[in-house]
Each structure stands twice: as structure tokens, then as C-alpha cells.
């Protein structure tokens, strides 16, 4: 795994339920930019406590500040971790992409233990990006999560769940938003 230059924060990738496959922007960022995927013991039965511990370990293992790039259930991981960790000052910002609406009655049973969602202001800058036709969260639900987390909400248009099926590729716009959060986080008092 390549190391990020010392003047750039380490990017921690937080995939969602079932991980991110080969064509997913997170996987492409891991390969092309040397970002670090926070590995989970079980991608199919996500235990909140286990996932939180893995994120805490990854944050503590970084020599400097980090950025979080979360997708789907990974967004809820970032929010739940921020509500409990004493190490949130190490995070410059979080890009929260396509969080599912955990209150939906059609959520898979594997994900249901994450309900209710932790909705409190994040102690670092955040941008929530959602697809207007995401099958796992309505635009209203996405905007409500952004409001609860104190994140800037960005409608990416009819791009579905903003995953490999959305055809984003390396998703340069997402990378631009992520790096802008680093500047915001570095500027905070």
C-alpha cells in the first residue's frame, strides 16, 4: 500500500454493507490514490460495535489527520463513531455518500440493528451527497440526515446509489469535494 505524502491527510474509506466492489469509486480511490479501506471482519452481517472498533483503530493508527470517505452504511458508521469517540479531532472532514434511510421498512435484516440512525451534529465538516433516485433513501430522507449531521447536502441528480452501477468511475467530483473538506477542517479553530 502506498503512503500518502506527509502534507496530505490519510483518506480512510468506509464502505457500506457488503463492501465496495471492483468498479466502485472507493476501490478506484484505494488503487489510484493509496487511500486506506477500513477493513471489517464481516461485511455481510455488520455489527455496529465491531465496525466502530475498526474505525477507531484506523484513526488511531494514522500519524496525522484523516479524512473519511464513506458510502452507504459507512456514513452511519462515521456518524455513530463520531458520537462515541474521543478522537474526532483527528478527522478533518467527511464525505458522506448515499446513506440509506435506516427507518425504511424494507431494510435488510442484516442492517436493521443500525436503526435508529445516530443523528447528531458531526464535530468536523461534512458533505452528504445523494442521488435523487437512490433506491435506499428518498431525497427528503437524505436531506434530513444531512440536517441531523450538520452536513452540507448535495443532490447529485438521478445517479442512483452513487456506486459502481452509477457509472461514476474514479469520480473526480467526489474527490474534489473530499479535498475541499480537508481545507475546511484545517481552517477550523
N, CA, C and O atoms as a DFTB+ gen file, in Angstrom:
756 C
 N C O
     1  1       0.854      -1.180       0.000
     2  2       0.000       0.000       0.000
     3  2       0.894       1.235       0.000
     4  3       1.829       1.334       0.794
     5  1       0.605       2.158      -0.879
     6  2       1.429       3.365      -0.953
     7  2       1.054       4.325       0.163
     8  3      -0.100       4.388       0.587
     9  1       2.021       5.052       0.618
    10  2       1.794       6.027       1.679
    11  2       1.402       7.369       1.068
    12  3       1.920       7.762       0.023
    13  1       0.489       8.059       1.727
    14  2       0.122       9.396       1.286
    15  2       1.270      10.336       1.629
    16  3       1.938      10.149       2.646
    17  1       1.507      11.346       0.791
    18  2       2.538      12.315       1.128
    19  2       2.260      12.927       2.495
    20  3       1.098      13.064       2.877
    21  1       3.307      13.301       3.247
    22  2       3.099      13.783       4.610
    23  2       2.218      15.030       4.700
    24  3       1.588      15.261       5.732
    25  1       2.164      15.835       3.638
    26  2       1.361      17.055       3.717
    27  2      -0.102      16.806       3.345
    28  3      -0.916      17.729       3.390
    29  1      -0.435      15.589       2.984
    30  2      -1.824      15.248       2.677
    31  2      -2.374      14.348       3.767
    32  3      -1.691      13.423       4.206
    33  1      -3.590      14.601       4.210
    34  2      -4.157      13.716       5.231
    35  2      -4.434      12.331       4.647
    36  3      -4.690      12.188       3.451
    37  1      -4.379      11.342       5.485
    38  2      -4.722       9.974       5.105
    39  2      -6.227       9.926       4.874
    40  3      -6.998      10.455       5.674
    41  1      -6.648       9.291       3.779
    42  2      -8.069       9.117       3.495
    43  2      -8.470       7.713       3.923
    44  3      -7.919       6.723       3.443
    45  1      -9.429       7.641       4.827
    46  2      -9.977       6.362       5.261
    47  2     -11.285       6.121       4.530
    48  3     -12.217       6.919       4.628
    49  1     -11.351       5.020       3.798
    50  2     -12.545       4.646       3.046
    51  2     -13.436       3.782       3.926
    52  3     -12.986       2.788       4.495
    53  1     -14.697       4.168       4.031
    54  2     -15.665       3.441       4.850
    55  2     -16.752       2.873       3.949
    56  3     -17.773       3.526       3.730
    57  1     -16.551       1.665       3.421
    58  2     -17.592       1.058       2.593
    59  2     -18.813       0.701       3.424
    60  3     -18.769       0.690       4.654
    61  1     -19.879       0.415       2.738
    62  2     -21.107       0.015       3.406
    63  2     -21.277      -1.490       3.438
    64  3     -20.329      -2.252       3.247
    65  1     -22.501      -1.890       3.681
    66  2     -22.868      -3.292       3.754
    67  2     -22.412      -4.012       2.476
    68  3     -22.662      -3.519       1.376
    69  1     -21.776      -5.119       2.599
    70  2     -21.271      -5.962       1.519
    71  2     -20.013      -5.409       0.852
    72  3     -19.594      -5.931      -0.181
    73  1     -19.403      -4.368       1.414
    74  2     -18.147      -3.803       0.910
    75  2     -18.370      -3.123      -0.445
    76  3     -19.494      -3.087      -0.945
    77  1     -17.317      -2.594      -1.029
    78  2     -17.368      -1.932      -2.326
    79  2     -16.579      -2.766      -3.323
    80  3     -15.418      -3.097      -3.082
    81  1     -17.202      -3.103      -4.432
    82  2     -16.601      -3.983      -5.431
    83  2     -15.589      -3.302      -6.335
    84  3     -15.245      -2.140      -6.116
    85  1     -15.103      -4.016      -7.356
    86  2     -14.003      -3.545      -8.187
    87  2     -14.264      -2.244      -8.959
    88  3     -13.334      -1.460      -9.150
    89  1     -15.490      -1.996      -9.402
    90  2     -15.764      -0.780     -10.172
    91  2     -16.234       0.396      -9.340
    92  3     -16.553       1.454      -9.884
    93  1     -16.279       0.227      -8.040
    94  2     -16.776       1.269      -7.132
    95  2     -15.718       2.365      -6.991
    96  3     -14.520       2.081      -6.987
    97  1     -16.163       3.608      -6.875
    98  2     -15.229       4.735      -6.736
    99  2     -14.312       4.553      -5.533
   100  3     -13.154       4.969      -5.590
   101  1     -14.789       3.944      -4.435
   102  2     -13.917       3.744      -3.280
   103  2     -12.749       2.811      -3.626
   104  3     -11.609       3.063      -3.235
   105  1     -13.036       1.757      -4.346
   106  2     -11.986       0.820      -4.749
   107  2     -11.005       1.491      -5.698
   108  3      -9.797       1.275      -5.607
   109  1     -11.522       2.300      -6.604
   110  2     -10.648       3.024      -7.536
   111  2      -9.781       4.028      -6.784
   112  3      -8.605       4.189      -7.111
   113  1     -10.335       4.701      -5.792
   114  2      -9.542       5.635      -4.993
   115  2      -8.463       4.898      -4.204
   116  3      -7.339       5.384      -4.073
   117  1      -8.810       3.729      -3.684
   118  2      -7.833       2.933      -2.945
   119  2      -6.650       2.578      -3.852
   120  3      -5.491       2.681      -3.450
   121  1      -6.959       2.167      -5.064
   122  2      -5.918       1.761      -6.020
   123  2      -5.132       2.949      -6.559
   124  3      -3.903       2.910      -6.610
   125  1      -5.829       3.993      -6.958
   126  2      -5.188       5.120      -7.647
   127  2      -4.567       6.153      -6.723
   128  3      -3.581       6.799      -7.078
   129  1      -5.140       6.309      -5.542
   130  2      -4.670       7.370      -4.644
   131  2      -4.011       6.839      -3.371
   132  3      -3.508       7.621      -2.563
   133  1      -4.011       5.519      -3.186
   134  2      -3.409       4.952      -1.985
   135  2      -4.234       5.143      -0.729
   136  3      -3.702       5.072       0.379
   137  1      -5.533       5.385      -0.887
   138  2      -6.401       5.535       0.275
   139  2      -6.515       4.197       1.003
   140  3      -6.276       3.139       0.420
   141  1      -6.881       4.257       2.271
   142  2      -6.940       3.057       3.105
   143  2      -8.379       2.649       3.373
   144  3      -9.152       3.411       3.954
   145  1      -8.733       1.448       2.949
   146  2     -10.054       0.901       3.237
   147  2     -10.051       0.379       4.677
   148  3      -9.192      -0.418       5.052
   149  1     -11.005       0.828       5.470
   150  2     -11.141       0.300       6.821
   151  2     -11.806      -1.071       6.683
   152  3     -12.984      -1.180       6.342
   153  1     -11.023      -2.105       6.955
   154  2     -11.495      -3.482       6.785
   155  2     -12.407      -3.884       7.933
   156  3     -12.189      -3.512       9.087
   157  1     -13.421      -4.643       7.591
   158  2     -14.345      -5.161       8.594
   159  2     -14.299      -6.684       8.579
   160  3     -14.105      -7.291       7.526
   161  1     -14.475      -7.295       9.735
   162  2     -14.436      -8.753       9.828
   163  2     -15.596      -9.390       9.084
   164  3     -15.449     -10.474       8.520
   165  1     -16.738      -8.737       9.077
   166  2     -17.916      -9.305       8.424
   167  2     -18.660      -8.205       7.675
   168  3     -19.313      -7.354       8.279
   169  1     -18.548      -8.238       6.348
   170  2     -19.212      -7.234       5.514
   171  2     -20.702      -7.544       5.335
   172  3     -21.472      -6.668       4.942
   173  1     -21.108      -8.778       5.621
   174  2     -22.484      -9.183       5.336
   175  2     -23.404      -9.116       6.553
   176  3     -24.614      -8.947       6.404
   177  1     -22.840      -9.249       7.757
   178  2     -23.597      -9.060       8.996
   179  2     -22.870      -7.996       9.814
   180  3     -22.123      -8.318      10.738
   181  1     -23.092      -6.730       9.473
   182  2     -22.332      -5.631      10.086
   183  2     -22.734      -5.374      11.534
   184  3     -23.820      -4.861      11.806
   185  1     -21.860      -5.730      12.446
   186  2     -22.086      -5.465      13.865
   187  2     -21.537      -4.081      14.189
   188  3     -20.357      -3.797      13.987
   189  1     -22.408      -3.243      14.687
   190  2     -22.038      -1.847      14.912
   191  2     -20.799      -1.715      15.801
   192  3     -19.881      -0.965      15.468
   193  1     -20.764      -2.421      16.908
   194  2     -19.612      -2.321      17.817
   195  2     -18.312      -2.736      17.156
   196  3     -17.282      -2.089      17.345
   197  1     -18.354      -3.807      16.386
   198  2     -17.154      -4.270      15.684
   199  2     -16.696      -3.237      14.656
   200  3     -15.509      -2.927      14.553
   201  1     -17.655      -2.715      13.901
   202  2     -17.307      -1.727      12.878
   203  2     -16.750      -0.458      13.519
   204  3     -15.790       0.121      13.012
   205  1     -17.345      -0.025      14.627
   206  2     -16.848       1.166      15.324
   207  2     -15.417       0.950      15.805
   208  3     -14.581       1.847      15.688
   209  1     -15.130      -0.229      16.344
   210  2     -13.777      -0.523      16.835
   211  2     -12.759      -0.491      15.700
   212  3     -11.642      -0.006      15.882
   213  1     -13.133      -1.000      14.539
   214  2     -12.208      -1.000      13.396
   215  2     -11.913       0.432      12.936
   216  3     -10.773       0.754      12.600
   217  1     -12.932       1.283      12.923
   218  2     -12.712       2.677      12.542
   219  2     -11.850       3.381      13.588
   220  3     -10.938       4.127      13.232
   221  1     -12.120       3.157      14.850
   222  2     -11.315       3.769      15.911
   223  2      -9.848       3.361      15.760
   224  3      -8.954       4.200      15.864
   225  1      -9.606       2.084      15.518
   226  2      -8.233       1.596      15.342
   227  2      -7.555       2.250      14.145
   228  3      -6.379       2.606      14.217
   229  1      -8.285       2.408      13.051
   230  2      -7.713       3.015      11.852
   231  2      -7.364       4.484      12.086
   232  3      -6.318       4.957      11.642
   233  1      -8.240       5.202      12.782
   234  2      -7.970       6.608      13.076
   235  2      -6.743       6.723      13.980
   236  3      -5.874       7.564      13.749
   237  1      -6.675       5.886      14.997
   238  2      -5.547       5.940      15.922
   239  2      -4.238       5.500      15.272
   240  3      -3.167       5.929      15.699
   241  1      -4.307       4.658      14.252
   242  2      -3.094       4.179      13.575
   243  2      -2.502       5.215      12.627
   244  3      -1.366       5.061      12.180
   245  1      -3.248       6.257      12.316
   246  2      -2.755       7.296      11.408
   247  2      -1.846       8.260      12.164
   248  3      -2.143       8.672      13.285
   249  1      -0.742       8.605      11.527
   250  2       0.220       9.516      12.149
   251  2      -0.293      10.947      12.234
   252  3       0.101      11.704      13.121
   253  1      -1.170      11.310      11.313
   254  2      -1.669      12.681      11.263
   255  2      -3.173      12.695      11.093
   256  3      -3.846      11.704      11.378
   257  1      -3.696      13.803      10.636
   258  2      -5.146      13.921      10.464
   259  2      -5.646      13.026       9.328
   260  3      -4.890      12.634       8.439
   261  1      -6.935      12.720       9.388
   262  2      -7.550      11.867       8.379
   263  2      -8.791      12.537       7.795
   264  3      -9.380      13.443       8.384
   265  1      -9.154      12.057       6.628
   266  2     -10.427      12.379       6.001
   267  2     -11.207      11.079       5.895
   268  3     -10.624      10.021       5.657
   269  1     -12.512      11.149       6.068
   270  2     -13.359       9.978       5.923
   271  2     -14.123      10.079       4.605
   272  3     -14.735      11.105       4.309
   273  1     -14.083       9.011       3.822
   274  2     -14.848       8.928       2.576
   275  2     -15.768       7.725       2.713
   276  3     -15.362       6.587       2.478
   277  1     -17.008       7.991       3.093
   278  2     -17.955       6.933       3.444
   279  2     -19.007       6.745       2.362
   280  3     -19.434       7.700       1.713
   281  1     -19.416       5.486       2.181
   282  2     -20.512       5.183       1.270
   283  2     -21.551       4.332       1.988
   284  3     -21.210       3.415       2.736
   285  1     -22.812       4.644       1.754
   286  2     -23.944       3.864       2.229
   287  2     -23.889       3.668       3.751
   288  3     -23.859       4.653       4.488
   289  1     -23.875       2.427       4.235
   290  2     -23.854       2.195       5.676
   291  2     -22.592       2.770       6.316
   292  3     -22.580       3.043       7.516
   293  1     -21.531       2.957       5.530
   294  2     -20.318       3.592       6.040
   295  2     -20.579       5.000       6.559
   296  3     -19.869       5.473       7.446
   297  1     -21.595       5.675       6.014
   298  2     -21.964       7.011       6.508
   299  2     -22.502       6.913       7.935
   300  3     -22.183       7.742       8.787
   301  1     -23.314       5.902       8.181
   302  2     -23.858       5.704       9.524
   303  2     -22.756       5.272      10.487
   304  3     -22.800       5.600      11.672
   305  1     -21.776       4.540       9.980
   306  2     -20.609       4.198      10.794
   307  2     -19.889       5.471      11.231
   308  3     -19.560       5.625      12.407
   309  1     -19.642       6.384      10.290
   310  2     -18.948       7.634      10.618
   311  2     -19.714       8.419      11.673
   312  3     -19.115       8.953      12.607
   313  1     -21.036       8.494      11.533
   314  2     -21.853       9.259      12.489
   315  2     -21.870       8.600      13.864
   316  3     -21.746       9.285      14.880
   317  1     -22.022       7.283      13.905
   318  2     -22.048       6.575      15.187
   319  2     -20.684       6.659      15.873
   320  3     -20.601       6.827      17.090
   321  1     -19.619       6.541      15.082
   322  2     -18.272       6.646      15.651
   323  2     -18.049       8.050      16.234
   324  3     -17.535       8.193      17.343
   325  1     -18.438       9.071      15.480
   326  2     -18.229      10.451      15.941
   327  2     -18.984      10.737      17.232
   328  3     -18.553      11.567      18.031
   329  1     -20.105      10.057      17.441
   330  2     -20.900      10.275      18.651
   331  2     -20.257       9.647      19.894
   332  3     -20.612       9.996      21.020
   333  1     -19.311       8.721      19.687
   334  2     -18.754       7.991      20.827
   335  2     -17.249       8.142      21.010
   336  3     -16.741       7.944      22.114
   337  1     -16.536       8.486      19.959
   338  2     -15.078       8.518      20.033
   339  2     -14.570       9.789      20.705
   340  3     -15.198      10.846      20.638
   341  1     -13.426       9.659      21.349
   342  2     -12.737      10.824      21.909
   343  2     -11.654      11.305      20.958
   344  3     -10.857      12.174      21.308
   345  1     -11.623      10.745      19.761
   346  2     -10.559      11.061      18.807
   347  2     -11.064      11.765      17.560
   348  3     -10.412      11.725      16.516
   349  1     -12.221      12.409      17.659
   350  2     -12.795      13.064      16.485
   351  2     -11.973      14.261      16.015
   352  3     -12.095      14.668      14.860
   353  1     -11.143      14.830      16.879
   354  2     -10.313      15.973      16.468
   355  2      -9.288      15.562      15.413
   356  3      -8.718      16.424      14.744
   357  1      -9.049      14.277      15.256
   358  2      -8.115      13.789      14.235
   359  2      -8.730      13.817      12.835
   360  3      -8.015      13.652      11.846
   361  1     -10.045      14.025      12.739
   362  2     -10.749      13.999      11.459
   363  2     -10.917      15.424      10.938
   364  3     -11.495      16.278      11.610
   365  1     -10.409      15.667       9.739
   366  2     -10.547      16.988       9.115
   367  2     -11.915      17.172       8.484
   368  3     -12.428      18.290       8.426
   369  1     -12.518      16.071       8.003
   370  2     -13.809      16.171       7.344
   371  2     -14.280      14.822       6.861
   372  3     -13.524      13.851       6.851
   373  1     -15.554      14.768       6.454
   374  2     -16.137      13.512       5.990
   375  2     -17.011      13.751       4.769
   376  3     -17.881      14.622       4.766
   377  1     -16.761      12.959       3.734
   378  2     -17.634      12.907       2.568
   379  2     -18.571      11.733       2.793
   380  3     -18.134      10.584       2.847
   381  1     -19.850      12.020       2.923
   382  2     -20.868      11.018       3.244
   383  2     -21.723      10.804       1.999
   384  3     -22.497      11.680       1.613
   385  1     -21.579       9.646       1.379
   386  2     -22.190       9.411       0.068
   387  2     -23.292       8.360       0.170
   388  3     -23.045       7.220       0.562
   389  1     -24.491       8.755      -0.184
   390  2     -25.647       7.869      -0.313
   391  2     -25.964       7.059       0.949
   392  3     -26.068       5.835       0.876
   393  1     -26.118       7.715       2.101
   394  2     -26.509       6.942       3.282
   395  2     -27.923       6.406       3.116
   396  3     -28.807       7.124       2.648
   397  1     -28.145       5.154       3.494
   398  2     -29.508       4.620       3.387
   399  2     -30.390       5.164       4.505
   400  3     -29.906       5.550       5.569
   401  1     -31.681       5.184       4.241
   402  2     -32.666       5.564       5.255
   403  2     -32.938       4.326       6.101
   404  3     -33.668       3.431       5.674
   405  1     -32.364       4.270       7.285
   406  2     -32.469       3.081       8.135
   407  2     -33.874       2.855       8.680
   408  3     -34.164       1.781       9.205
   409  1     -34.751       3.852       8.563
   410  2     -36.122       3.712       9.065
   411  2     -37.051       3.058       8.039
   412  3     -38.216       2.795       8.337
   413  1     -36.545       2.797       6.846
   414  2     -37.389       2.180       5.811
   415  2     -37.792       0.764       6.234
   416  3     -36.979       0.018       6.781
   417  1     -39.039       0.403       5.979
   418  2     -39.481      -0.941       6.371
   419  2     -38.829      -2.056       5.547
   420  3     -38.840      -3.213       5.966
   421  1     -38.267      -1.727       4.394
   422  2     -37.669      -2.752       3.537
   423  2     -36.154      -2.893       3.721
   424  3     -35.477      -3.482       2.878
   425  1     -35.624      -2.351       4.828
   426  2     -34.193      -2.527       5.094
   427  2     -33.907      -4.003       5.336
   428  3     -34.688      -4.679       6.005
   429  1     -32.800      -4.515       4.804
   430  2     -32.458      -5.916       5.036
   431  2     -32.235      -6.183       6.524
   432  3     -31.783      -5.295       7.247
   433  1     -32.546      -7.396       6.990
   434  2     -32.395      -7.689       8.420
   435  2     -30.956      -7.536       8.904
   436  3     -30.728      -7.268      10.084
   437  1     -29.994      -7.702       8.020
   438  2     -28.592      -7.552       8.420
   439  2     -28.273      -6.127       8.845
   440  3     -27.374      -5.907       9.656
   441  1     -29.000      -5.163       8.306
   442  2     -28.740      -3.749       8.561
   443  2     -29.642      -3.197       9.667
   444  3     -29.349      -2.144      10.234
   445  1     -30.717      -3.887       9.974
   446  2     -31.701      -3.358      10.921
   447  2     -31.129      -3.043      12.315
   448  3     -31.650      -2.140      12.970
   449  1     -30.079      -3.741      12.807
   450  2     -29.546      -3.344      14.122
   451  2     -28.938      -1.937      14.149
   452  3     -28.673      -1.411      15.230
   453  1     -28.712      -1.325      13.000
   454  2     -28.156       0.033      12.958
   455  2     -29.238       1.086      13.165
   456  3     -28.928       2.266      13.324
   457  1     -30.510       0.669      13.165
   458  2     -31.631       1.580      13.387
   459  2     -31.882       1.688      14.888
   460  3     -31.842       0.662      15.567
   461  1     -32.131       2.840      15.427
   462  2     -32.248       4.132      14.750
   463  2     -30.885       4.729      14.422
   464  3     -29.883       4.455      15.082
   465  1     -30.886       5.539      13.397
   466  2     -29.661       6.218      12.984
   467  2     -29.227       7.217      14.049
   468  3     -30.059       7.848      14.700
   469  1     -27.925       7.352      14.218
   470  2     -27.373       8.385      15.091
   471  2     -27.406       9.688      14.294
   472  3     -26.708       9.828      13.290
   473  1     -28.211      10.624      14.742
   474  2     -28.342      11.903      14.042
   475  2     -27.994      13.044      14.990
   476  3     -28.874      13.673      15.577
   477  1     -26.712      13.296      15.127
   478  2     -26.263      14.458      15.884
   479  2     -25.158      15.132      15.090
   480  3     -24.473      14.502      14.283
   481  1     -24.999      16.432      15.338
   482  2     -24.018      17.205      14.583
   483  2     -22.645      16.567      14.670
   484  3     -22.181      16.183      15.744
   485  1     -22.014      16.463      13.527
   486  2     -20.654      15.938      13.481
   487  2     -19.682      17.024      13.925
   488  3     -19.895      18.200      13.627
   489  1     -18.618      16.648      14.632
   490  2     -17.663      17.647      15.125
   491  2     -16.600      18.021      14.099
   492  3     -15.551      18.555      14.459
   493  1     -16.862      17.748      12.830
   494  2     -15.951      18.091      11.746
   495  2     -16.792      18.415      10.511
   496  3     -17.944      17.988      10.431
   497  1     -16.248      19.154       9.553
   498  2     -17.015      19.492       8.351
   499  2     -17.416      18.233       7.585
   500  3     -16.667      17.258       7.530
   501  1     -18.608      18.272       6.997
   502  2     -19.095      17.117       6.244
   503  2     -19.967      17.566       5.085
   504  3     -20.646      18.591       5.147
   505  1     -19.928      16.769       4.027
   506  2     -20.815      16.968       2.879
   507  2     -21.500      15.642       2.616
   508  3     -20.841      14.614       2.462
   509  1     -22.826      15.666       2.566
   510  2     -23.612      14.489       2.225
   511  2     -24.049      14.613       0.775
   512  3     -24.716      15.577       0.398
   513  1     -23.673      13.638      -0.029
   514  2     -24.027      13.618      -1.449
   515  2     -25.014      12.480      -1.662
   516  3     -24.776      11.352      -1.230
   517  1     -26.119      12.779      -2.329
   518  2     -27.140      11.757      -2.540
   519  2     -27.655      11.799      -3.971
   520  3     -27.616      12.834      -4.637
   521  1     -28.136      10.653      -4.425
   522  2     -28.787      10.574      -5.728
   523  2     -30.268      10.836      -5.558
   524  3     -30.893      10.312      -4.636
   525  1     -30.833      11.640      -6.439
   526  2     -32.250      11.991      -6.303
   527  2     -33.157      10.780      -6.503
   528  3     -34.325      10.812      -6.118
   529  1     -32.628       9.716      -7.100
   530  2     -33.415       8.499      -7.307
   531  2     -32.773       7.294      -6.614
   532  3     -32.883       6.166      -7.094
   533  1     -32.111       7.535      -5.496
   534  2     -31.478       6.450      -4.732
   535  2     -32.575       5.491      -4.257
   536  3     -33.538       5.931      -3.629
   537  1     -32.448       4.188      -4.542
   538  2     -33.482       3.252      -4.114
   539  2     -33.507       3.009      -2.605
   540  3     -34.448       2.401      -2.094
   541  1     -32.478       3.482      -1.883
   542  2     -32.393       3.207      -0.450
   543  2     -32.665       4.428       0.426
   544  3     -32.676       4.315       1.652
   545  1     -32.883       5.588      -0.183
   546  2     -33.208       6.792       0.593
   547  2     -33.821       7.835      -0.337
   548  3     -33.285       8.124      -1.406
   549  1     -34.929       8.383       0.078
   550  2     -35.539       9.461      -0.695
   551  2     -34.693      10.733      -0.536
   552  3     -33.859      10.833       0.364
   553  1     -34.925      11.678      -1.412
   554  2     -34.229      12.963      -1.301
   555  2     -34.563      13.626       0.039
   556  3     -33.688      14.213       0.675
   557  1     -35.818      13.535       0.468
   558  2     -36.211      14.122       1.749
   559  2     -35.464      13.469       2.907
   560  3     -34.984      14.159       3.806
   561  1     -35.365      12.138       2.888
   562  2     -34.650      11.432       3.958
   563  2     -33.170      11.800       3.942
   564  3     -32.562      11.976       4.997
   565  1     -32.595      11.917       2.760
   566  2     -31.175      12.288       2.643
   567  2     -30.938      13.684       3.201
   568  3     -29.963      13.914       3.916
   569  1     -31.831      14.619       2.873
   570  2     -31.688      15.983       3.382
   571  2     -31.878      16.030       4.893
   572  3     -31.231      16.826       5.574
   573  1     -32.758      15.189       5.424
   574  2     -32.966      15.139       6.874
   575  2     -31.713      14.610       7.577
   576  3     -31.347      15.101       8.644
   577  1     -31.052      13.604       6.976
   578  2     -29.810      13.099       7.569
   579  2     -28.736      14.185       7.530
   580  3     -28.010      14.375       8.505
   581  1     -28.636      14.891       6.418
   582  2     -27.653      15.969       6.318
   583  2     -27.900      17.015       7.395
   584  3     -26.960      17.492       8.032
   585  1     -29.149      17.367       7.594
   586  2     -29.505      18.347       8.625
   587  2     -29.119      17.825      10.012
   588  3     -28.533      18.557      10.810
   589  1     -29.444      16.570      10.298
   590  2     -29.125      15.984      11.596
   591  2     -27.630      15.922      11.863
   592  3     -27.188      16.061      13.003
   593  1     -26.855      15.711      10.807
   594  2     -25.403      15.619      10.959
   595  2     -24.694      16.967      10.807
   596  3     -23.483      17.057      11.007
   597  1     -25.445      18.015      10.453
   598  2     -24.827      19.319      10.231
   599  2     -23.961      19.321       8.987
   600  3     -22.970      20.048       8.910
   601  1     -24.338      18.504       8.011
   602  2     -23.565      18.369       6.770
   603  2     -24.211      19.172       5.653
   604  3     -25.428      19.358       5.623
   605  1     -23.384      19.639       4.745
   606  2     -23.912      20.278       3.537
   607  2     -24.508      19.192       2.657
   608  3     -23.859      18.179       2.397
   609  1     -25.741      19.393       2.194
   610  2     -26.416      18.409       1.347
   611  2     -26.211      18.761      -0.122
   612  3     -26.388      19.911      -0.522
   613  1     -25.838      17.764      -0.921
   614  2     -25.622      17.959      -2.349
   615  2     -26.384      16.900      -3.134
   616  3     -26.141      15.703      -2.980
   617  1     -27.303      17.350      -3.974
   618  2     -28.071      16.463      -4.838
   619  2     -27.243      16.183      -6.091
   620  3     -26.969      17.093      -6.873
   621  1     -26.845      14.919      -6.280
   622  2     -26.041      14.535      -7.447
   623  2     -26.911      14.200      -8.657
   624  3     -26.407      13.718      -9.672
   625  1     -28.213      14.455      -8.550
   626  2     -29.109      14.155      -9.665
   627  2     -29.481      12.674      -9.685
   628  3     -29.243      11.951      -8.717
   629  1     -30.067      12.233     -10.798
   630  2     -30.539      10.847     -10.879
   631  2     -29.386       9.865     -11.087
   632  3     -29.220       9.307     -12.172
   633  1     -28.602       9.666     -10.045
   634  2     -27.409       8.815     -10.123
   635  2     -27.532       7.569      -9.253
   636  3     -26.530       6.912      -8.971
   637  1     -28.753       7.236      -8.824
   638  2     -28.968       6.028      -8.038
   639  2     -28.266       6.076      -6.693
   640  3     -28.293       7.089      -5.993
   641  1     -27.634       4.957      -6.345
   642  2     -26.999       4.804      -5.037
   643  2     -25.542       5.278      -5.040
   644  3     -24.808       5.029      -4.084
   645  1     -25.123       5.956      -6.105
   646  2     -23.770       6.514      -6.219
   647  2     -22.710       5.432      -5.968
   648  3     -21.778       5.612      -5.185
   649  1     -22.891       4.319      -6.655
   650  2     -21.973       3.192      -6.548
   651  2     -21.468       2.829      -7.944
   652  3     -21.569       3.641      -8.863
   653  1     -20.934       1.636      -8.113
   654  2     -20.400       1.224      -9.417
   655  2     -21.481       1.237     -10.490
   656  3     -21.205       1.564     -11.644
   657  1     -22.715       0.881     -10.117
   658  2     -23.816       0.876     -11.087
   659  2     -24.153       2.273     -11.588
   660  3     -24.806       2.417     -12.622
   661  1     -23.719       3.297     -10.876
   662  2     -23.994       4.679     -11.265
   663  2     -23.045       5.171     -12.347
   664  3     -23.252       6.247     -12.908
   665  1     -22.006       4.398     -12.647
   666  2     -21.063       4.777     -13.700
   667  2     -20.189       5.966     -13.342
   668  3     -19.802       6.730     -14.225
   669  1     -19.869       6.139     -12.064
   670  2     -19.077       7.284     -11.633
   671  2     -17.593       7.132     -11.959
   672  3     -16.877       8.129     -12.053
   673  1     -17.127       5.901     -12.131
   674  2     -15.696       5.684     -12.357
   675  2     -14.897       6.176     -11.165
   676  3     -15.266       5.927     -10.017
   677  1     -13.801       6.877     -11.437
   678  2     -12.927       7.406     -10.390
   679  2     -13.572       8.577      -9.635
   680  3     -13.054       9.014      -8.608
   681  1     -14.670       9.068     -10.132
   682  2     -15.481      10.137      -9.533
   683  2     -14.648      11.346      -9.121
   684  3     -14.514      11.627      -7.930
   685  1     -14.088      12.063     -10.089
   686  2     -13.269      13.230      -9.754
   687  2     -14.016      14.313      -8.976
   688  3     -13.416      14.996      -8.146
   689  1     -15.319      14.480      -9.233
   690  2     -16.067      15.496      -8.481
   691  2     -16.112      15.140      -7.000
   692  3     -15.962      16.013      -6.146
   693  1     -16.314      13.875      -6.696
   694  2     -16.312      13.442      -5.296
   695  2     -14.967      13.695      -4.647
   696  3     -14.895      14.103      -3.488
   697  1     -13.895      13.450      -5.400
   698  2     -12.543      13.679      -4.862
   699  2     -12.336      15.166      -4.573
   700  3     -11.731      15.528      -3.563
   701  1     -12.829      16.010      -5.447
   702  2     -12.725      17.457      -5.251
   703  2     -13.457      17.871      -3.979
   704  3     -12.938      18.657      -3.186
   705  1     -14.664      17.340      -3.785
   706  2     -15.422      17.659      -2.567
   707  2     -14.685      17.179      -1.328
   708  3     -14.633      17.887      -0.322
   709  1     -14.116      15.984      -1.392
   710  2     -13.385      15.437      -0.252
   711  2     -12.202      16.326       0.117
   712  3     -12.015      16.659       1.287
   713  1     -11.409      16.708      -0.870
   714  2     -10.226      17.521      -0.592
   715  2     -10.594      18.927      -0.115
   716  3      -9.851      19.535       0.656
   717  1     -11.734      19.443      -0.568
   718  2     -12.205      20.739      -0.066
   719  2     -12.519      20.653       1.427
   720  3     -12.322      21.620       2.163
   721  1     -13.008      19.492       1.872
   722  2     -13.279      19.299       3.304
   723  2     -11.999      19.343       4.119
   724  3     -12.006      19.788       5.267
   725  1     -10.895      18.881       3.531
   726  2      -9.613      18.934       4.234
   727  2      -9.236      20.378       4.525
   728  3      -8.753      20.689       5.615
   729  1      -9.453      21.261       3.557
   730  2      -9.138      22.678       3.760
   731  2     -10.056      23.294       4.807
   732  3      -9.606      24.091       5.631
   733  1     -11.349      22.931       4.785
   734  2     -12.279      23.435       5.790
   735  2     -11.868      22.970       7.183
   736  3     -11.847      23.752       8.133
   737  1     -11.541      21.679       7.285
   738  2     -11.167      21.114       8.582
   739  2      -9.881      21.706       9.123
   740  3      -9.749      21.917      10.328
   741  1      -8.922      21.977       8.229
   742  2      -7.648      22.549       8.660
   743  2      -7.839      23.995       9.131
   744  3      -7.072      24.486       9.960
   745  1      -8.850      24.667       8.608
   746  2      -9.094      26.055       8.965
   747  2      -9.882      26.230      10.245
   748  3      -9.955      27.335      10.782
   749  1     -10.489      25.128      10.756
   750  2     -11.314      25.283      11.965
   751  2     -10.429      25.550      13.176
   752  3      -9.285      25.101      13.230
   753  1     -10.967      26.286      14.147
   754  2     -10.146      26.646      15.320
   755  2      -9.821      25.448      16.197
   756  3      -9.142      25.593      17.214
